[in-house]
Amino acid sequence: MKLKFKEALKKSSIEKNSKIILALDIPAEEPKKLFSKAIKIIRETQKHICAVKFNRHLIIPLDLKTINKLIEETAAFNLPTIMDCKIGDIGNTNKIIAEYYFKAGFNALTANPIVGWSNALDIVFETAKKFDGGILLLAYMSHSGAKEHFEALILNRETGTIKPQYLIFAEKAINWGADGVIVGATKPDKIKEIKALVEDVLPIISPGVGVQGGRIEEALAAGADYIIVGRSIVLAKKPSEAAEKLKHTITNALKSL
């Protein structure tokens, strides 16, 4: 029986002794060079990471057949793959997008809860189930402009209660059966709040470490379960050494908690 994504991610984390999800955010290059560089980084860092996250940095210049080769390379090292598409459209469009990505071989997709459930993300979760895939729901992004909407106070007309959007999104992640929530490492206070809601139910996955200013120690202390790292590794002269150093930083930070 195939493991659910969050279980597969946990298994990989234990086997690799790592909580790093590598983001292949490689700057635009000629497609052949981009593919070769991606392969090289995966091979060099695979011992120090527990999963690989792809985004439009690769999807736009490379076709899905080429991306499938990268996914196969990643799978050869028993690393789960995530497509960071932040899917969030009407149901029919979502269905087509999700099917393309899952057929390409991705194990999980990210989704934006702002579009709601009915005839939107319900289709995404149905499609994920069909392909034994996972869905990671955004709760709070890592960039500075995230507060404009993720911190908006929302009135529930039925109950009369008012909550910030990010807590509502975290609750939806539980209710909808997501495999994890995305919370920026740049906002440890929000990680802590969301951890109180999802602890023992869903893992918190935190991007924004390094270039964006997030600190590993603060994110882990607040309750992050996995750390997404991109440019700090892929732009390093020696990606393997950068990944190994970050892995040791995480290990030491966890020991001090």
GIVEN-V801062 format. One line per field, one symbol per residue. ss: DSSP state (2 for helix, 1 for strand, 0 for the rest). psi: psi as a letter, one per 30 degrees, with the letter a starting at -180 (. if undefined). burial: 1 if it has 16 or more other C-alpha atoms within 10 Angstrom, else 0. A space follows every 50 residues. Layout:
BEGIN
ss: ???
psi: ???
burial: ???
END
This chain:
BEGIN
ss: 00002222222222220001111000000022222222222222222200 11110222200002222222222220000111111110002222222222 22220001111022202222222222222200011111110002222222 00111000000111222222222222000111100002222222222200 00111100100001022222220001111022220000222222222222 2222200
psi: kkkleeeeeeeeeeefhkgkjkjiiklklkeeeeeeeeeeeeeefffglf lkklafeeeefklfeeeeeeeeeeffghklkkjifhkialeeeeeeeeee eeffgkflllkjfffaekhcfeeeeeeeeeghllkkkkeklflefefeef gkkkkjfefglklkeeeeeeeeeeefhlflkkkkffifeeeeeeefefkg eklkkjlgkceffkkeeeeeefgkekkkkdefeffleieeeeeeeeeeee eeeeef.
burial: 00011101111110011111111111000000011011101110111111 11111011001101011101111110011111111111111001101110 11011111111111001001111110110010111111111100000001 00000000000000111111111100011111111111011101100100 01111111110101111111111111111111110000110111011001 0010000
END
